[in-house]
């Protein structure tokens, strides 16, 4: 699964959470702490509220509470991560 376009098998998510797709990944030098810092800096949620983080070559998936997902998406759309703007949306495979 080393970023060749394959998706890892779905891992069960915590109840009451959803995944946010961020269009920057390992190739952009993104690390988990960059994503946590961007989210906590642009929203009212704390790092403790952020669940699993998956970083692929070209994108990242971050698990957040459903109640704040729209706030996270709006906050990240107006910010930069590692000096770059990213596409940010709910993960399309969010029906898992």
C-alpha positions as CSV (number, residue, x, y, z in Angstrom):
1,X,0.0,0.0,0.0
2,X,2.9,2.3,-0.5
3,X,0.9,5.0,-2.2
4,X,0.4,3.2,-5.5
5,X,-3.2,4.2,-5.6
6,X,-4.5,1.3,-3.5
7,X,-6.5,1.9,-0.4
8,X,-6.0,0.0,2.8
9,X,-8.9,-2.1,3.9
10,X,-11.3,0.0,5.9
11,X,-10.5,0.1,9.6
12,X,-13.5,0.5,11.9
13,X,-13.9,4.1,12.9
14,X,-14.9,5.4,16.3
15,X,-18.6,6.0,16.7
16,X,-19.6,9.6,15.9
17,X,-16.7,10.3,13.7
18,X,-16.1,10.9,10.0
19,X,-13.0,11.2,7.8
20,X,-11.8,14.4,6.2
21,X,-9.8,14.1,2.9
22,X,-6.9,16.5,2.6
23,X,-5.3,16.7,-0.8
24,X,-1.7,16.8,0.5
25,X,0.3,13.8,1.5
26,X,3.8,12.4,2.0
27,X,5.1,13.9,-1.2
28,X,4.3,17.3,0.1
29,X,6.2,16.6,3.3
30,X,3.1,16.4,5.4
31,X,3.4,14.8,8.8
32,X,0.7,14.0,11.3
33,X,1.8,16.9,13.6
34,X,1.3,19.3,10.6
35,X,-2.3,18.2,10.2
36,X,-3.0,18.3,13.9
37,X,-1.4,21.8,14.1
38,X,-3.4,23.1,11.1
39,X,-6.7,21.7,12.5
40,X,-6.2,23.0,16.0
41,X,-5.0,26.3,14.8
42,X,-7.9,27.0,12.5
43,X,-10.8,25.5,14.6
44,X,-12.0,25.3,18.1
45,X,-11.2,21.6,18.5
46,X,-8.3,20.2,20.5
47,X,-5.8,17.6,19.4
48,X,-7.5,15.1,21.7
49,X,-10.6,15.3,19.5
50,X,-8.7,14.2,16.4
51,X,-8.7,10.5,15.7
52,X,-6.6,8.4,13.4
53,X,-4.5,10.0,10.7
54,X,-3.5,8.2,7.5
55,X,-1.0,9.8,5.2
56,X,-0.6,8.5,1.7
57,X,1.7,9.8,-1.0
58,X,-0.8,12.3,-2.4
59,X,-3.5,12.7,0.2
60,X,-4.2,12.4,3.9
61,X,-7.3,11.2,5.8
62,X,-8.0,12.6,9.3
63,X,-10.7,11.2,11.6
64,X,-12.7,14.0,13.4
65,X,-16.0,14.1,15.3
66,X,-19.0,14.5,12.9
67,X,-20.2,17.5,14.9
68,X,-17.1,19.5,13.9
69,X,-16.3,18.1,10.5
70,X,-17.7,21.1,8.6
71,X,-15.8,23.5,10.8
72,X,-12.6,21.5,10.2
73,X,-13.2,21.6,6.4
74,X,-14.0,25.3,6.4
75,X,-10.9,26.1,8.5
76,X,-8.5,24.1,6.4
77,X,-9.8,25.4,3.1
78,X,-8.8,28.9,4.2
79,X,-5.3,27.9,5.4
80,X,-2.1,26.4,4.1
81,X,-0.3,23.3,5.2
82,X,3.4,23.1,4.6
83,X,3.0,26.4,2.6
84,X,0.4,24.9,0.2
85,X,-3.3,25.2,-0.2
86,X,-5.1,21.8,-0.2
87,X,-8.3,20.4,-1.4
88,X,-10.3,19.6,1.7
89,X,-13.6,17.7,1.8
90,X,-15.4,14.8,3.5
91,X,-13.9,11.5,2.4
92,X,-15.9,10.1,-0.5
93,X,-15.6,6.6,0.9
94,X,-17.3,7.9,4.1
95,X,-20.1,5.3,3.9
96,X,-17.9,2.6,5.2
